[in-house]
Amino acid sequence: MSYFDRFAIPHPSPAIYASMVAIGLTVLAIIVGLTYFKKWGYLWREWLTTVDHKRIGIMYLISALLMLFRGGVDALMMRAQTAVPENALLDAQHYNEVFTTHGVVMIIFMAMPFIYALMNFVVPLQIGARDVAFPRLNALSFWLFFMGAMLFNISFVIGGSPDSGWTSYFPLAGNDFSQSVGTNYYMLSIQIAGIGTLISGINFITTILKMRAPGMTLMKMPMFTWTAFITNVIVVFAFPVLTVALLLGTMDRLFGANFFTSTNGGMDMLWANLFWVWGHPEVYILILPAFGIYSEVISTFARRNLYGYKSMVASIVIISFFSFLVWTHHFFTMGQGPLTNSIFSITTMAIAIPTGIKIFNWIFTMWKGKIEFTVPMLYAVGFIPIFTVGGVTGVMLGMASADYQYHNTMFLVAHFHYTIIPGVVFAMIAGLTYWWPKMFGFMLNERIGKWAFWFIAISFNVTFFPMFFAGLDGQARRMYTYSEASGFGPLNLISFIGALGLAAGFALLVYNIYYSTRYASRNISSDPWNARTLEWATHSPVPAYNFATVPEVHSIEAFWDQKKKGQELFKGKIEKIHMPNHTGAPFIMSCIFFVWGFSFVFSMWIPAIITTIGIFACMAYRSFEKDDGYYISVEEVENTEKKLRGAS
């Protein structure tokens, strides 16, 4: 039995055993359901082997929503544990595991797939393309992310979860202080998912630079496409740093290297620097696409063109540049000296300037506009004041001397959530609601959506605003309990009540999807919001080829100008359309990556060697494979267009 002992949970609890049973029953239910309804063939043909950017976007979306609720459960457990003094709901070890997995899941496995869901679905449509530049690589990107996420999420039932924080600082993350395989899961699952993200970055840069519709210059691209482009430039520069850091950390843990140890010539601060050289650009990898979503939503529902388009583009570029020059503000208190702290304090405050430009541009876009307060617009308008609180407290944290008071307190936790939740989660819900009819051919219920917005917006502030005061009073983050004499109890109880309200808001979001799927009208136009960009010029839902004829662009808002000024958008005649073939190779290769990662987690070297050979064999197979795709005939395109026009 000694071989199987390695897979045991080092700190078992009834909750862990219940999770094992729940996972087993869920897997069994999926298998039985697919078998009973005879959907195995459909699943393989239409989803597991697809290279269609729209279906890949939907798979990213489903994954992100699942991870949102996975990370949300962790958040509720943390808030419940700290709701009252000296609570025993979680012990110290389980609390460490919960806050570690919460951070990783929400940043890497929820927020990242959410932005790539919308990028995948929307960007090719906004630039008038048939698909992304490398469809098969796009499928590989998704499946690598998905397998990385699954590898990370099995850790709490096989071997034990990571427990050294989502930043996984050394030497805490080293073998001396983290003896279970949890940190191995951290290193290898993020590595696999990160390779997928890096591939996506290259893919989208190529797509945007090389596949825009005729006439669409860079300065005629929609703002969401601009933010997607700059975001993927940041990805290509930042993610290799994470790849190297994770590789070195894995070598420390598995092979006894001393890159990040505090003895034998190692340097534990090297990890902190490498992590945040990636980590702070990662914040803008998440935020910039959100800025693009808000630009699209505000322009559409203010019924005005976006104010200051050129300054918006310039501010995005400036933000991307400064994002690589501020990483040291994450450890002002770790001893690098006043000169270094002063330099990074200046760059930290400077990055607020281009962000402020964008805030004013959105306000000026709404000025004298005929604002329609739809659900996406509510999230966009609600974002501005809440995110501003996060930005102002960020400038406070950016003052190096003052940071000695704020650092490692709940004040920092509040600041982080005041930027990420309105800056990413609000934007993702706004974008999801805004583009939902384009994805699925029906609209989400506005009334339920507005109820969800008010629950989420109010409960968010109830949850996180008290943390500013708790932090200023001295409550440290990552503490699993506190004494009644500390006086932190009332503020933490308020935060817990707010967290319950947030859970109710997200439950309403899920209910809205269920209700609308069942009852919403399918008889909607292809442009239900009266929008301005090219994705609304094709049918809802979108056909496989996106556009029957490639659009010709003559202005920043070509579709709006077609509607209002009569400019002709589709001039060419219908011709046969070349499309890529579906393939199971990305899914199979990613499954091999999953086994490869699992083998390295538990130092099982024979399976690790075999799967390494399998990965290279997949690459070699692709190198020699001849796959010229297929054509959709003119007759089939015409029949599809006729059918979709009739449905609309």
KOLDO-923509 format. One record per residue (C-alpha): residue in one letter; x negated, y, z. Coordinates in nm, 2 decimals, decimal comma. Layout:
! KOLDO-923509
> code x y z
> A X Y Z;
...
! end
This chain:
! KOLDO-923509
> code x y z
> M 0,00 0,00 0,00;
> S -0,30 0,23 0,03;
> Y -0,27 0,32 -0,34;
> F 0,08 0,45 -0,29;
> D 0,01 0,63 0,03;
> R -0,14 0,92 -0,17;
> F 0,21 1,00 -0,31;
> A 0,37 1,03 0,03;
> I 0,48 1,37 0,16;
> P 0,24 1,48 0,44;
> H 0,50 1,67 0,63;
> P 0,84 1,50 0,57;
> S 1,17 1,63 0,70;
> P 1,54 1,55 0,65;
> A 1,57 1,83 0,39;
> I 1,29 1,67 0,19;
> Y 1,46 1,33 0,20;
> A 1,79 1,49 0,10;
> S 1,61 1,66 -0,19;
> M 1,47 1,33 -0,31;
> V 1,82 1,18 -0,30;
> A 1,97 1,48 -0,49;
> I 1,70 1,47 -0,76;
> G 1,75 1,09 -0,80;
> L 2,13 1,13 -0,83;
> T 2,09 1,42 -1,07;
> V 1,86 1,23 -1,30;
> L 2,09 0,93 -1,29;
> A 2,39 1,14 -1,37;
> I 2,22 1,30 -1,67;
> I 2,12 0,95 -1,80;
> V 2,46 0,81 -1,75;
> G 2,63 1,11 -1,91;
> L 2,41 1,11 -2,22;
> T 2,46 0,74 -2,26;
> Y 2,84 0,75 -2,20;
> F 2,90 1,03 -2,44;
> K 2,64 0,89 -2,69;
> K 2,44 1,22 -2,70;
> W 2,09 1,08 -2,70;
> G 2,06 1,12 -3,08;
> Y 2,21 1,47 -3,07;
> L 1,97 1,57 -2,79;
> W 1,67 1,45 -2,98;
> R 1,77 1,59 -3,32;
> E 1,91 1,93 -3,22;
> W 1,71 2,02 -2,91;
> L 1,40 1,81 -2,82;
> T 1,27 1,83 -3,18;
> T 1,39 2,18 -3,27;
> V 1,15 2,45 -3,40;
> D 1,43 2,71 -3,44;
> H 1,34 3,02 -3,24;
> K 1,70 3,07 -3,14;
> R 1,74 2,73 -2,98;
> I 1,40 2,76 -2,82;
> G 1,51 3,09 -2,67;
> I 1,82 2,92 -2,53;
> M 1,61 2,65 -2,38;
> Y 1,39 2,91 -2,22;
> L 1,70 3,08 -2,09;
> I 1,85 2,76 -1,93;
> S 1,51 2,68 -1,77;
> A 1,49 3,04 -1,63;
> L 1,84 3,03 -1,48;
> L 1,76 2,69 -1,32;
> M 1,44 2,82 -1,17;
> L 1,62 3,14 -1,06;
> F 1,84 2,93 -0,83;
> R 1,55 2,70 -0,73;
> G 1,36 3,01 -0,61;
> G 1,67 3,16 -0,47;
> V 1,72 2,87 -0,24;
> D 1,37 2,92 -0,11;
> A 1,44 3,29 -0,05;
> L 1,76 3,20 0,15;
> M 1,56 2,96 0,36;
> M 1,30 3,22 0,44;
> R 1,56 3,49 0,53;
> A 1,75 3,23 0,74;
> Q 1,43 3,14 0,93;
> T 1,34 3,50 1,01;
> A 1,70 3,61 1,08;
> V 1,66 3,57 1,45;
> P 1,36 3,56 1,68;
> E 1,19 3,23 1,76;
> N 1,41 3,04 1,51;
> A 1,33 2,67 1,46;
> L 1,50 2,61 1,12;
> L 1,16 2,58 0,96;
> D 0,83 2,50 1,12;
> A 0,51 2,69 1,02;
> Q 0,40 2,43 0,77;
> H 0,74 2,42 0,59;
> Y 0,77 2,80 0,59;
> N 0,42 2,82 0,43;
> E 0,53 2,58 0,16;
> V 0,86 2,76 0,10;
> F 0,72 3,11 0,06;
> T 0,44 2,97 -0,17;
> T 0,68 2,79 -0,40;
> H 0,92 3,09 -0,40;
> G 0,66 3,32 -0,53;
> V 0,52 3,08 -0,79;
> V 0,87 2,98 -0,91;
> M 1,00 3,33 -0,94;
> I 0,70 3,48 -1,12;
> I 0,57 3,20 -1,33;
> F 0,87 2,98 -1,39;
> M 1,17 3,22 -1,37;
> A 1,06 3,57 -1,48;
> M 0,82 3,45 -1,76;
> P 1,07 3,22 -1,93;
> F 1,34 3,48 -1,90;
> I 1,14 3,73 -2,10;
> Y 1,04 3,47 -2,35;
> A 1,40 3,36 -2,39;
> L 1,50 3,70 -2,50;
> M 1,18 3,76 -2,71;
> N 1,24 3,43 -2,89;
> F 1,60 3,49 -2,97;
> V 1,59 3,87 -3,04;
> V 1,25 3,97 -3,19;
> P 1,27 3,78 -3,52;
> L 1,62 3,91 -3,57;
> Q 1,52 4,27 -3,49;
> I 1,24 4,27 -3,75;
> G 1,44 4,08 -4,01;
> A 1,24 3,76 -4,01;
> R 1,36 3,40 -4,07;
> D 1,16 3,27 -3,77;
> V 0,84 3,32 -3,58;
> A 0,51 3,29 -3,76;
> F 0,42 2,95 -3,62;
> P 0,75 2,76 -3,54;
> R 0,58 2,44 -3,43;
> L 0,35 2,62 -3,19;
> N 0,65 2,80 -3,06;
> A 0,81 2,47 -2,97;
> L 0,48 2,36 -2,81;
> S 0,47 2,68 -2,61;
> F 0,81 2,60 -2,46;
> W 0,75 2,24 -2,38;
> L 0,41 2,32 -2,22;
> F 0,59 2,57 -2,00;
> F 0,87 2,33 -1,92;
> M 0,63 2,04 -1,83;
> G 0,42 2,28 -1,61;
> A 0,74 2,38 -1,43;
> M 0,85 2,02 -1,38;
> L 0,51 1,92 -1,26;
> F 0,51 2,20 -1,00;
> N 0,87 2,12 -0,89;
> I 0,81 1,75 -0,82;
> S 0,54 1,85 -0,57;
> F 0,78 1,88 -0,28;
> V 0,89 1,52 -0,31;
> I 0,57 1,36 -0,43;
> G 0,25 1,45 -0,25;
> G 0,36 1,78 -0,09;
> S 0,40 2,14 -0,20;
> P 0,12 2,40 -0,21;
> D 0,11 2,60 0,11;
> S -0,16 2,86 0,06;
> G 0,06 3,14 -0,07;
> W 0,15 3,22 -0,43;
> T -0,19 3,40 -0,47;
> S -0,36 3,09 -0,34;
> Y -0,66 3,28 -0,19;
> F -0,98 3,09 -0,12;
> P -1,11 2,96 0,12;
> L -0,75 2,89 0,24;
> A -0,68 2,71 -0,09;
> G -1,00 2,50 -0,06;
> N -1,01 2,14 0,06;
> D -1,11 2,24 0,41;
> F -0,79 2,42 0,48;
> S -0,55 2,28 0,22;
> Q -0,61 1,90 0,24;
> S -0,30 1,78 0,07;
> V -0,26 1,77 -0,31;
> G -0,02 2,07 -0,31;
> T -0,28 2,32 -0,43;
> N -0,39 2,07 -0,70;
> Y -0,03 2,09 -0,82;
> Y -0,06 2,47 -0,81;
> M -0,38 2,48 -1,02;
> L -0,27 2,23 -1,29;
> S 0,10 2,31 -1,33;
> I 0,02 2,68 -1,38;
> Q -0,27 2,59 -1,61;
> I -0,04 2,39 -1,84;
> A 0,24 2,65 -1,84;
> G -0,03 2,93 -1,89;
> I -0,16 2,76 -2,20;
> G 0,19 2,76 -2,34;
> T 0,22 3,14 -2,26;
> L -0,11 3,22 -2,43;
> I 0,00 3,03 -2,74;
> S 0,33 3,24 -2,74;
> G 0,12 3,56 -2,71;
> I -0,07 3,48 -3,03;
> N 0,24 3,37 -3,20;
> F 0,44 3,68 -3,13;
> I 0,16 3,92 -3,22;
> T 0,13 3,75 -3,56;
> T 0,50 3,75 -3,61;
> I 0,54 4,12 -3,54;
> L 0,24 4,23 -3,74;
> K 0,30 4,00 -4,04;
> M 0,67 3,92 -4,07;
> R 0,86 4,25 -4,05;
> A 1,13 4,33 -4,31;
> P 1,03 4,54 -4,61;
> G 1,01 4,91 -4,51;
> M 0,98 4,84 -4,13;
> T 0,66 5,02 -4,04;
> L 0,53 4,99 -3,68;
> M 0,69 5,32 -3,60;
> K 1,03 5,20 -3,72;
> M 1,04 4,90 -3,50;
> P 1,31 4,88 -3,23;
> M 1,18 4,96 -2,88;
> F 1,23 4,60 -2,75;
> T 1,01 4,47 -3,03;
> W 0,75 4,73 -2,94;
> T 0,75 4,63 -2,58;
> A 0,73 4,26 -2,68;
> F 0,43 4,34 -2,91;
> I 0,24 4,52 -2,64;
> T 0,34 4,26 -2,38;
> N 0,19 3,98 -2,59;
> V -0,13 4,18 -2,64;
> I -0,16 4,20 -2,26;
> V -0,09 3,82 -2,25;
> V -0,37 3,74 -2,49;
> F -0,62 3,95 -2,29;
> A -0,50 3,86 -1,93;
> F -0,41 3,49 -1,95;
> P -0,76 3,36 -2,04;
> V -0,88 3,51 -1,71;
> L -0,62 3,30 -1,53;
> T -0,71 3,00 -1,73;
> V -1,08 3,03 -1,62;
> A -0,99 3,10 -1,26;
> L -0,76 2,80 -1,24;
> L -1,03 2,58 -1,41;
> L -1,29 2,69 -1,15;
> G -1,05 2,64 -0,86;
> T -0,97 2,29 -0,99;
> M -1,34 2,21 -1,01;
> D -1,39 2,33 -0,66;
> R -1,11 2,10 -0,53;
> L -1,16 1,79 -0,74;
> F -1,54 1,79 -0,80;
> G -1,68 1,97 -0,51;
> A -1,80 2,28 -0,70;
> N -1,87 2,59 -0,50;
> F -1,73 2,88 -0,71;
> F -1,50 3,01 -0,44;
> T -1,63 2,86 -0,12;
> S -1,77 3,09 0,15;
> T -2,09 2,87 0,17;
> N -2,34 2,71 -0,06;
> G -2,36 3,01 -0,29;
> G -1,98 3,04 -0,35;
> M -1,79 3,37 -0,34;
> D -1,43 3,36 -0,21;
> M -1,36 3,72 -0,33;
> L -1,44 3,61 -0,68;
> W -1,10 3,43 -0,68;
> A -0,92 3,74 -0,56;
> N -1,08 3,95 -0,83;
> L -1,01 3,70 -1,11;
> F -0,65 3,64 -0,99;
> W -0,56 4,01 -0,98;
> V -0,74 4,09 -1,31;
> W -0,47 3,86 -1,44;
> G -0,21 3,93 -1,17;
> H -0,16 4,31 -1,21;
> P -0,13 4,30 -1,59;
> E 0,12 4,01 -1,53;
> V 0,34 4,27 -1,35;
> Y 0,35 4,47 -1,67;
> I 0,40 4,15 -1,88;
> L 0,72 4,12 -1,69;
> I 0,81 4,49 -1,67;
> L 0,75 4,61 -2,03;
> P 1,00 4,38 -2,20;
> A 1,25 4,50 -1,93;
> F 1,18 4,86 -2,04;
> G 1,25 4,75 -2,39;
> I 1,58 4,60 -2,29;
> Y 1,69 4,91 -2,10;
> S 1,59 5,12 -2,41;
> E 1,82 4,92 -2,63;
> V 2,11 4,91 -2,38;
> I 2,10 5,28 -2,28;
> S 2,08 5,39 -2,65;
> T 2,37 5,17 -2,75;
> F 2,61 5,26 -2,46;
> A 2,51 5,63 -2,45;
> R 2,60 5,64 -2,82;
> R 2,28 5,83 -2,90;
> N 1,94 5,75 -3,05;
> L 1,66 5,69 -2,80;
> Y 1,51 6,02 -2,68;
> G 1,14 6,06 -2,74;
> Y 1,07 5,75 -2,94;
> K 0,70 5,83 -3,00;
> S 0,64 5,92 -2,64;
> M 0,80 5,59 -2,54;
> V 0,56 5,40 -2,76;
> A 0,26 5,60 -2,64;
> S 0,36 5,54 -2,28;
> I 0,38 5,16 -2,34;
> V 0,03 5,16 -2,49;
> I -0,11 5,37 -2,20;
> I 0,05 5,15 -1,94;
> S -0,10 4,84 -2,11;
> F -0,44 5,00 -2,10;
> F -0,42 5,11 -1,73;
> S -0,28 4,77 -1,63;
> F -0,63 4,63 -1,65;
> L -0,78 4,91 -1,44;
> V -0,59 4,89 -1,11;
> W -0,64 4,53 -0,98;
> T -0,85 4,62 -0,68;
> H -0,56 4,80 -0,51;
> H -0,44 4,46 -0,41;
> F -0,72 4,43 -0,17;
> F -0,82 4,78 -0,06;
> T -0,87 4,64 0,29;
> M -1,11 4,36 0,20;
> G -1,43 4,57 0,22;
> Q -1,54 4,68 -0,12;
> G -1,62 5,03 0,00;
> P -1,48 5,39 -0,03;
> L -1,61 5,47 -0,38;
> T -1,45 5,16 -0,54;
> N -1,13 5,22 -0,34;
> S -1,12 5,59 -0,45;
> I -1,16 5,50 -0,82;
> F -0,88 5,24 -0,82;
> S -0,66 5,46 -0,61;
> I -0,68 5,72 -0,88;
> T -0,60 5,48 -1,16;
> T -0,31 5,33 -0,95;
> M -0,15 5,67 -0,92;
> A -0,23 5,76 -1,28;
> I -0,03 5,46 -1,41;
> A 0,28 5,62 -1,26;
> I 0,27 5,90 -1,52;
> P 0,36 5,71 -1,83;
> T 0,62 5,52 -1,63;
> G 0,77 5,85 -1,53;
> I 0,78 5,96 -1,89;
> K 1,00 5,66 -1,97;
> I 1,24 5,73 -1,68;
> F 1,29 6,09 -1,81;
> N 1,34 5,96 -2,16;
> W 1,62 5,73 -2,06;
> I 1,78 6,01 -1,86;
> F 1,76 6,25 -2,16;
> T 1,90 5,98 -2,38;
> M 2,21 5,97 -2,16;
> W 2,23 6,35 -2,13;
> K 2,54 6,46 -2,32;
> G 2,60 6,11 -2,44;
> K 2,94 5,94 -2,45;
> I 2,84 5,68 -2,19;
> E 3,04 5,36 -2,18;
> F 2,98 5,17 -1,85;
> T 2,97 4,81 -1,96;
> V 2,80 4,55 -1,75;
> P 2,46 4,59 -1,93;
> M 2,48 4,97 -1,89;
> L 2,56 4,93 -1,52;
> Y 2,24 4,73 -1,47;
> A 2,04 4,99 -1,68;
> V 2,18 5,29 -1,48;
> G 2,14 5,11 -1,15;
> F 1,78 5,02 -1,23;
> I 1,66 5,39 -1,25;
> P 1,71 5,50 -0,88;
> I 1,62 5,16 -0,73;
> F 1,31 5,12 -0,94;
> T 1,21 5,48 -0,86;
> V 1,21 5,38 -0,49;
> G 0,97 5,10 -0,58;
> G 0,75 5,33 -0,78;
> V 0,73 5,60 -0,51;
> T 0,63 5,34 -0,25;
> G 0,38 5,20 -0,50;
> V 0,21 5,54 -0,50;
> M 0,21 5,53 -0,12;
> L 0,04 5,19 -0,13;
> G -0,20 5,33 -0,39;
> M -0,35 5,56 -0,14;
> A -0,64 5,35 -0,01;
> S -0,67 5,50 0,33;
> A -0,29 5,47 0,40;
> D -0,29 5,12 0,26;
> Y -0,47 5,00 0,58;
> Q -0,13 5,07 0,75;
> Y 0,09 4,92 0,49;
> H -0,11 4,62 0,37;
> N 0,01 4,27 0,47;
> T 0,32 4,41 0,62;
> M 0,69 4,37 0,52;
> F 0,66 4,72 0,37;
> L 0,46 4,56 0,08;
> V 0,72 4,29 0,04;
> A 0,99 4,55 0,01;
> H 0,79 4,75 -0,24;
> F 0,72 4,45 -0,46;
> H 1,08 4,34 -0,47;
> Y 1,20 4,70 -0,54;
> T 0,99 4,69 -0,86;
> I 1,04 4,33 -0,97;
> I 1,41 4,28 -0,90;
> P 1,55 4,60 -1,07;
> G 1,26 4,60 -1,31;
> V 1,29 4,24 -1,43;
> V 1,60 4,06 -1,28;
> F 1,84 4,35 -1,35;
> A 1,70 4,38 -1,70;
> M 1,72 4,01 -1,77;
> I 2,09 4,01 -1,66;
> A 2,15 4,32 -1,87;
> G 1,98 4,16 -2,17;
> L 2,16 3,83 -2,12;
> T 2,50 4,00 -2,11;
> Y 2,41 4,23 -2,40;
> W 2,29 3,95 -2,64;
> W 2,51 3,67 -2,51;
> P 2,77 3,72 -2,80;
> K 2,49 3,70 -3,05;
> M 2,36 3,38 -2,89;
> F 2,69 3,20 -2,84;
> G 2,97 3,38 -3,04;
> F 3,17 3,50 -2,74;
> M 3,14 3,76 -2,47;
> L 3,10 3,73 -2,10;
> N 3,39 3,86 -1,90;
> E 3,34 4,22 -1,81;
> R 3,55 4,23 -1,49;
> I 3,37 3,94 -1,33;
> G 3,04 4,08 -1,46;
> K 3,10 4,41 -1,29;
> W 3,19 4,24 -0,96;
> A 2,86 4,05 -0,99;
> F 2,67 4,37 -1,05;
> W 2,81 4,55 -0,74;
> F 2,74 4,24 -0,52;
> I 2,39 4,22 -0,65;
> A 2,30 4,59 -0,64;
> I 2,44 4,66 -0,30;
> S 2,32 4,33 -0,14;
> F 1,97 4,39 -0,29;
> N 1,94 4,72 -0,10;
> V 2,08 4,56 0,22;
> T 1,82 4,28 0,19;
> F 1,51 4,47 0,12;
> F 1,54 4,83 0,24;
> P 1,52 4,73 0,61;
> M 1,19 4,57 0,53;
> F 1,03 4,91 0,48;
> F 1,11 4,99 0,84;
> A 1,01 4,65 0,97;
> G 0,68 4,68 0,79;
> L 0,61 5,03 0,93;
> D 0,69 4,89 1,27;
> G 0,42 4,64 1,23;
> Q 0,59 4,32 1,11;
> A 0,34 4,12 0,91;
> R 0,44 3,93 0,60;
> R 0,41 3,55 0,59;
> M 0,50 3,52 0,96;
> Y 0,74 3,23 1,01;
> T 0,87 3,36 1,34;
> Y 0,84 3,65 1,59;
> S 0,92 3,72 1,95;
> E 1,23 3,89 2,07;
> A 1,02 4,15 2,24;
> S 0,88 4,27 1,90;
> G 1,21 4,43 1,82;
> F 1,21 4,29 1,46;
> G 1,53 4,09 1,51;
> P 1,81 4,34 1,40;
> L 1,63 4,45 1,08;
> N 1,57 4,08 0,98;
> L 1,93 3,99 1,05;
> I 2,05 4,27 0,82;
> S 1,81 4,14 0,55;
> F 1,96 3,79 0,59;
> I 2,32 3,92 0,55;
> G 2,20 4,10 0,24;
> A 2,05 3,78 0,11;
> L 2,38 3,60 0,15;
> G 2,54 3,89 -0,06;
> L 2,28 3,84 -0,33;
> A 2,36 3,47 -0,34;
> A 2,73 3,55 -0,38;
> G 2,64 3,79 -0,67;
> F 2,44 3,53 -0,85;
> A 2,72 3,27 -0,79;
> L 2,96 3,52 -0,96;
> L 2,71 3,53 -1,25;
> V 2,73 3,15 -1,29;
> Y 3,11 3,16 -1,25;
> N 3,12 3,42 -1,52;
> I 2,93 3,19 -1,76;
> Y 3,17 2,90 -1,68;
> Y 3,49 3,12 -1,70;
> S 3,38 3,29 -2,03;
> T 3,27 2,96 -2,19;
> R 3,61 2,82 -2,12;
> Y 3,85 3,11 -2,18;
> A 3,67 3,39 -2,38;
> S 3,79 3,46 -2,73;
> R 3,58 3,33 -3,01;
> N 3,73 3,58 -3,25;
> I 3,48 3,86 -3,21;
> S 3,29 4,06 -3,47;
> S 2,92 4,03 -3,53;
> D 2,87 4,37 -3,37;
> P 3,10 4,38 -3,06;
> W 2,90 4,65 -2,88;
> N 2,88 4,89 -3,19;
> A 2,50 4,86 -3,16;
> R 2,21 5,01 -3,36;
> T 1,95 4,74 -3,44;
> L 1,91 4,47 -3,70;
> E 2,01 4,17 -3,49;
> W 2,37 4,29 -3,50;
> A 2,37 4,30 -3,88;
> T 2,39 3,92 -3,90;
> H 2,66 3,68 -3,79;
> S 2,75 3,57 -3,43;
> P 2,64 3,31 -3,36;
> V 2,34 3,34 -3,59;
> P 2,30 3,09 -3,88;
> A 1,98 2,88 -3,90;
> Y 1,82 3,11 -4,16;
> N 1,91 3,44 -3,97;
> F 1,98 3,65 -4,28;
> A 2,12 3,54 -4,62;
> T 1,90 3,81 -4,78;
> V 1,61 3,99 -4,62;
> P 1,71 4,34 -4,50;
> E 1,53 4,65 -4,64;
> V 1,46 4,91 -4,37;
> H 1,44 5,29 -4,43;
> S 1,48 5,43 -4,08;
> I 1,43 5,35 -3,71;
> E 1,80 5,26 -3,67;
> A 1,86 5,10 -4,01;
> F 2,18 4,91 -3,91;
> W 2,33 5,22 -3,75;
> D 2,25 5,43 -4,06;
> Q 2,41 5,16 -4,27;
> K 2,73 5,20 -4,06;
> K 2,73 5,57 -4,03;
> K 2,55 5,70 -4,34;
> G 2,62 5,42 -4,59;
> Q 2,26 5,33 -4,64;
> E 2,23 4,99 -4,82;
> L 2,06 4,73 -4,60;
> F 2,09 4,41 -4,80;
> K 2,00 4,48 -5,16;
> G 1,86 4,14 -5,28;
> K 2,05 3,85 -5,42;
> I 2,08 3,52 -5,23;
> E 1,80 3,28 -5,31;
> K 1,70 2,94 -5,17;
> I 1,55 2,98 -4,83;
> H 1,24 2,79 -4,70;
> M 1,27 2,66 -4,35;
> P 1,03 2,45 -4,12;
> N 1,11 2,09 -4,05;
> H 1,20 1,98 -3,70;
> T 0,94 1,77 -3,52;
> G 0,90 1,57 -3,20;
> A 0,52 1,62 -3,19;
> P 0,53 1,93 -2,95;
> F 0,76 1,74 -2,70;
> I 0,55 1,43 -2,71;
> M 0,23 1,62 -2,67;
> S 0,37 1,81 -2,37;
> C 0,48 1,48 -2,21;
> I 0,12 1,37 -2,24;
> F 0,01 1,70 -2,08;
> F 0,25 1,63 -1,79;
> V 0,10 1,28 -1,73;
> W -0,25 1,44 -1,77;
> G -0,17 1,70 -1,50;
> F -0,02 1,45 -1,27;
> S -0,33 1,22 -1,31;
> F -0,56 1,51 -1,22;
> V -0,35 1,61 -0,92;
> F -0,41 1,27 -0,76;
> S -0,76 1,21 -0,90;
> M -0,65 0,91 -1,11;
> W -0,93 0,91 -1,35;
> I -0,84 0,63 -1,59;
> P -0,49 0,78 -1,68;
> A -0,66 1,12 -1,70;
> I -0,91 1,00 -1,96;
> I -0,64 0,82 -2,16;
> T -0,41 1,12 -2,17;
> T -0,70 1,35 -2,26;
> I -0,77 1,13 -2,56;
> G -0,39 1,13 -2,63;
> I -0,39 1,52 -2,64;
> F -0,68 1,53 -2,88;
> A -0,52 1,26 -3,09;
> C -0,20 1,47 -3,12;
> M -0,41 1,76 -3,24;
> A -0,59 1,54 -3,49;
> Y -0,26 1,40 -3,62;
> R -0,13 1,75 -3,68;
> S -0,46 1,85 -3,86;
> F -0,40 1,57 -4,12;
> E -0,02 1,59 -4,14;
> K 0,14 1,73 -4,45;
> D 0,47 1,91 -4,37;
> D 0,59 2,15 -4,63;
> G 0,93 2,22 -4,47;
> Y 1,26 2,21 -4,66;
> Y 1,48 2,45 -4,86;
> I 1,84 2,56 -4,79;
> S 2,00 2,58 -5,13;
> V 2,18 2,89 -5,26;
> E 2,51 2,71 -5,26;
> E 2,47 2,60 -4,90;
> V 2,38 2,96 -4,79;
> E 2,68 3,10 -4,98;
> N 2,92 2,84 -4,82;
> T 2,78 2,92 -4,47;
> E 2,82 3,29 -4,53;
> K 3,18 3,25 -4,65;
> K 3,26 3,03 -4,35;
> L 3,10 3,27 -4,10;
> R 3,27 3,57 -4,25;
> G 3,60 3,39 -4,22;
> A 3,53 3,30 -3,85;
> S 3,45 3,67 -3,78;
! end
